[in-house]
């Protein structure tokens, strides 16, 4: 019986793939904004969106369980900022198309659940190894 743990590459993780898709959707929204809207809302929206994927990447590269979880919690906060605040502001101010809003929200909801499951799995492994 092989007892070696299989290392999963970051690029193969569903949470990472969804983070990249979220960034792609966020960029499509951002590009369609006027210069003034980018300055007022868009820059913060795209920064929070991309911060989600960056924190997932950094957390995955950390060795210690609690260090990983810290970055995944930062990712969750960035996702919340982007999707629950800035995306909603852009929608309220009629700055984005309904389809772009729905596409972004759909991925944000999926990746939020995947991230929570990922965090729970890390806690489970941590607790089993103590």
Phi and psi restraints in degrees (value plus and minus 20) as a CYANA .aco file:
   2 UNK   PHI    -103.6   -63.6
   2 UNK   PSI      98.0   138.0
   3 UNK   PHI    -121.0   -81.0
   3 UNK   PSI     -16.4    23.6
   4 UNK   PHI     -89.9   -49.9
   4 UNK   PSI     119.4   159.4
   5 UNK   PHI    -101.1   -61.1
   5 UNK   PSI     116.9   156.9
   6 UNK   PHI    -106.6   -66.6
   6 UNK   PSI     106.6   146.6
   7 UNK   PHI    -103.9   -63.9
   7 UNK   PSI     107.8   147.8
   8 UNK   PHI    -117.1   -77.1
   8 UNK   PSI     108.7   148.7
   9 UNK   PHI     -89.2   -49.2
   9 UNK   PSI     125.5   165.5
  10 UNK   PHI     -72.3   -32.3
  10 UNK   PSI     -67.0   -27.0
  11 UNK   PHI     -84.0   -44.0
  11 UNK   PSI     -35.3     4.7
  12 UNK   PHI    -113.4   -73.4
  12 UNK   PSI     -27.8    12.2
  13 UNK   PHI     -95.0   -55.0
  13 UNK   PSI     115.4   155.4
  14 UNK   PHI     -81.7   -41.7
  14 UNK   PSI     -58.0   -18.0
  15 UNK   PHI     -83.5   -43.5
  15 UNK   PSI     -55.7   -15.7
  16 UNK   PHI     -90.8   -50.8
  16 UNK   PSI     -64.7   -24.7
  17 UNK   PHI     -79.4   -39.4
  17 UNK   PSI     -62.4   -22.4
  18 UNK   PHI     -88.6   -48.6
  18 UNK   PSI     -54.7   -14.7
  19 UNK   PHI     -81.6   -41.6
  19 UNK   PSI     -62.0   -22.0
  20 UNK   PHI     -85.1   -45.1
  20 UNK   PSI     -60.4   -20.4
  21 UNK   PHI     -84.9   -44.9
  21 UNK   PSI     -60.5   -20.5
  22 UNK   PHI     -81.1   -41.1
  22 UNK   PSI     -63.7   -23.7
  23 UNK   PHI     -82.5   -42.5
  23 UNK   PSI     -59.6   -19.6
  24 UNK   PHI     -83.3   -43.3
  24 UNK   PSI     -64.1   -24.1
  25 UNK   PHI     -85.8   -45.8
  25 UNK   PSI     -60.6   -20.6
  26 UNK   PHI     -83.1   -43.1
  26 UNK   PSI     -59.9   -19.9
  27 UNK   PHI     -86.3   -46.3
  27 UNK   PSI     -57.7   -17.7
  28 UNK   PHI     -81.2   -41.2
  28 UNK   PSI     -61.8   -21.8
  29 UNK   PHI     -84.4   -44.4
  29 UNK   PSI     -68.6   -28.6
  30 UNK   PHI     -79.3   -39.3
  30 UNK   PSI     -65.8   -25.8
  31 UNK   PHI     -80.7   -40.7
  31 UNK   PSI     -48.9    -8.9
  32 UNK   PHI    -105.1   -65.1
  32 UNK   PSI     -22.4    17.6
  33 UNK   PHI    -102.3   -62.3
  33 UNK   PSI     131.9   171.9
  34 UNK   PHI     -90.6   -50.6
  34 UNK   PSI     146.3   186.3
  35 UNK   PHI     -76.6   -36.6
  35 UNK   PSI     -65.0   -25.0
  36 UNK   PHI     -85.9   -45.9
  36 UNK   PSI     -62.2   -22.2
  37 UNK   PHI     -85.9   -45.9
  37 UNK   PSI     -55.0   -15.0
  38 UNK   PHI     -81.9   -41.9
  38 UNK   PSI     -64.7   -24.7
  39 UNK   PHI     -85.0   -45.0
  39 UNK   PSI     -62.4   -22.4
  40 UNK   PHI     -98.8   -58.8
  40 UNK   PSI     -65.5   -25.5
  41 UNK   PHI    -145.1  -105.1
  41 UNK   PSI     -59.2   -19.2
  42 UNK   PHI     -83.7   -43.7
  42 UNK   PSI     -61.5   -21.5
  43 UNK   PHI     -80.5   -40.5
  43 UNK   PSI     -61.7   -21.7
  44 UNK   PHI     -91.2   -51.2
  44 UNK   PSI     -56.1   -16.1
  45 UNK   PHI     -82.4   -42.4
  45 UNK   PSI     -70.3   -30.3
  46 UNK   PHI     -92.0   -52.0
  46 UNK   PSI     -51.8   -11.8
  47 UNK   PHI     -84.4   -44.4
  47 UNK   PSI     -65.4   -25.4
  48 UNK   PHI     -85.0   -45.0
  48 UNK   PSI     -60.1   -20.1
  49 UNK   PHI     -81.4   -41.4
  49 UNK   PSI     -70.5   -30.5
  50 UNK   PHI     -90.1   -50.1
  50 UNK   PSI     -48.2    -8.2
  51 UNK   PHI     -84.0   -44.0
  51 UNK   PSI     -51.8   -11.8
  52 UNK   PHI     -76.8   -36.8
  52 UNK   PSI     -76.1   -36.1
  53 UNK   PHI     -83.7   -43.7
  53 UNK   PSI     -57.5   -17.5
  54 UNK   PHI     -84.4   -44.4
  54 UNK   PSI     -60.5   -20.5
  55 UNK   PHI     -90.9   -50.9
  55 UNK   PSI     -55.4   -15.4
  56 UNK   PHI     -81.7   -41.7
  56 UNK   PSI     -65.3   -25.3
  57 UNK   PHI     -82.1   -42.1
  57 UNK   PSI     -68.1   -28.1
  58 UNK   PHI     -85.5   -45.5
  58 UNK   PSI     -61.9   -21.9
  59 UNK   PHI     -82.5   -42.5
  59 UNK   PSI     -59.5   -19.5
  60 UNK   PHI     -85.1   -45.1
  60 UNK   PSI     -48.2    -8.2
  61 UNK   PHI    -104.2   -64.2
  61 UNK   PSI     -28.0    12.0
  62 UNK   PHI     -99.7   -59.7
  62 UNK   PSI     132.3   172.3
  63 UNK   PHI    -110.0   -70.0
  63 UNK   PSI     -67.9   -27.9
  64 UNK   PHI     -98.8   -58.8
  64 UNK   PSI     118.9   158.9
  65 UNK   PHI     -73.4   -33.4
  65 UNK   PSI     -70.3   -30.3
  66 UNK   PHI     -87.8   -47.8
  66 UNK   PSI     -51.3   -11.3
  67 UNK   PHI     -86.0   -46.0
  67 UNK   PSI     -63.4   -23.4
  68 UNK   PHI     -78.4   -38.4
  68 UNK   PSI     -69.2   -29.2
  69 UNK   PHI     -82.3   -42.3
  69 UNK   PSI     -57.1   -17.1
  70 UNK   PHI     -77.5   -37.5
  70 UNK   PSI     -66.8   -26.8
  71 UNK   PHI     -88.9   -48.9
  71 UNK   PSI     -55.8   -15.8
  72 UNK   PHI     -87.7   -47.7
  72 UNK   PSI     -53.9   -13.9
  73 UNK   PHI     -88.6   -48.6
  73 UNK   PSI     -56.9   -16.9
  74 UNK   PHI     -82.1   -42.1
  74 UNK   PSI     -60.5   -20.5
  75 UNK   PHI     -80.7   -40.7
  75 UNK   PSI     -63.9   -23.9
  76 UNK   PHI     -81.4   -41.4
  76 UNK   PSI     -60.2   -20.2
  77 UNK   PHI     -86.1   -46.1
  77 UNK   PSI     -60.8   -20.8
  78 UNK   PHI     -84.4   -44.4
  78 UNK   PSI     -60.7   -20.7
  79 UNK   PHI     -81.8   -41.8
  79 UNK   PSI     -62.8   -22.8
  80 UNK   PHI     -82.5   -42.5
  80 UNK   PSI     -64.8   -24.8
  81 UNK   PHI     -78.9   -38.9
  81 UNK   PSI     -67.3   -27.3
  82 UNK   PHI     -87.7   -47.7
  82 UNK   PSI     -68.3   -28.3
  83 UNK   PHI    -108.7   -68.7
  83 UNK   PSI     -53.4   -13.4
  84 UNK   PHI    -114.3   -74.3
  84 UNK   PSI     -36.1     3.9
  85 UNK   PHI    -135.9   -95.9
  85 UNK   PSI     -88.3   -48.3
  86 UNK   PHI     -84.7   -44.7
  86 UNK   PSI     -60.7   -20.7
  87 UNK   PHI     -81.9   -41.9
  87 UNK   PSI     -61.5   -21.5
  88 UNK   PHI     -86.6   -46.6
  88 UNK   PSI     -58.9   -18.9
  89 UNK   PHI     -83.1   -43.1
  89 UNK   PSI     -64.8   -24.8
  90 UNK   PHI     -80.5   -40.5
  90 UNK   PSI     -58.9   -18.9
  91 UNK   PHI     -88.1   -48.1
  91 UNK   PSI     -68.1   -28.1
  92 UNK   PHI     -77.8   -37.8
  92 UNK   PSI     -53.9   -13.9
  93 UNK   PHI    -112.7   -72.7
  93 UNK   PSI      -8.7    31.3
  94 UNK   PHI      34.8    74.8
  94 UNK   PSI      25.0    65.0
  95 UNK   PHI    -121.3   -81.3
  95 UNK   PSI     -29.3    10.7
  96 UNK   PHI    -151.9  -111.9
  96 UNK   PSI     135.0   175.0
  97 UNK   PHI     -94.0   -54.0
  97 UNK   PSI     128.6   168.6
  98 UNK   PHI     -77.8   -37.8
  98 UNK   PSI     -60.9   -20.9
  99 UNK   PHI     -85.2   -45.2
  99 UNK   PSI     -61.3   -21.3
 100 UNK   PHI     -83.7   -43.7
 100 UNK   PSI     -60.2   -20.2
 101 UNK   PHI     -81.7   -41.7
 101 UNK   PSI     -68.1   -28.1
 102 UNK   PHI     -84.7   -44.7
 102 UNK   PSI     -62.5   -22.5
 103 UNK   PHI     -81.7   -41.7
 103 UNK   PSI     -65.7   -25.7
 104 UNK   PHI     -83.7   -43.7
 104 UNK   PSI     -68.3   -28.3
 105 UNK   PHI     -81.4   -41.4
 105 UNK   PSI     -58.9   -18.9
 106 UNK   PHI     -81.0   -41.0
 106 UNK   PSI     -67.4   -27.4
 107 UNK   PHI     -88.2   -48.2
 107 UNK   PSI     -61.0   -21.0
 108 UNK   PHI     -79.9   -39.9
 108 UNK   PSI     -61.0   -21.0
 109 UNK   PHI     -86.2   -46.2
 109 UNK   PSI     -61.9   -21.9
 110 UNK   PHI     -84.6   -44.6
 110 UNK   PSI     -67.2   -27.2
 111 UNK   PHI     -90.7   -50.7
 111 UNK   PSI     -49.6    -9.6
 112 UNK   PHI     -82.3   -42.3
 112 UNK   PSI     -65.3   -25.3
 113 UNK   PHI     -86.2   -46.2
 113 UNK   PSI     -63.2   -23.2
 114 UNK   PHI     -81.1   -41.1
 114 UNK   PSI     -62.0   -22.0
 115 UNK   PHI     -84.7   -44.7
 115 UNK   PSI     -62.9   -22.9
 116 UNK   PHI     -81.9   -41.9
 116 UNK   PSI     -62.2   -22.2
 117 UNK   PHI     -83.7   -43.7
 117 UNK   PSI     -57.5   -17.5
 118 UNK   PHI     -84.8   -44.8
 118 UNK   PSI     -66.4   -26.4
 119 UNK   PHI     -81.1   -41.1
 119 UNK   PSI     -64.5   -24.5
 120 UNK   PHI     -80.5   -40.5
 120 UNK   PSI     -60.6   -20.6
 121 UNK   PHI     -84.9   -44.9
 121 UNK   PSI     -58.7   -18.7
 122 UNK   PHI     -85.3   -45.3
 122 UNK   PSI     -63.0   -23.0
 123 UNK   PHI     -79.7   -39.7
 123 UNK   PSI     -60.7   -20.7
 124 UNK   PHI     -83.9   -43.9
 124 UNK   PSI     -66.0   -26.0
 125 UNK   PHI     -83.3   -43.3
 125 UNK   PSI     -63.2   -23.2
 126 UNK   PHI     -78.4   -38.4
 126 UNK   PSI     -67.8   -27.8
 127 UNK   PHI     -86.5   -46.5
 127 UNK   PSI     -54.8   -14.8
 128 UNK   PHI     -91.7   -51.7
 128 UNK   PSI     -45.1    -5.1
 129 UNK   PHI    -110.5   -70.5
 129 UNK   PSI     -24.1    15.9
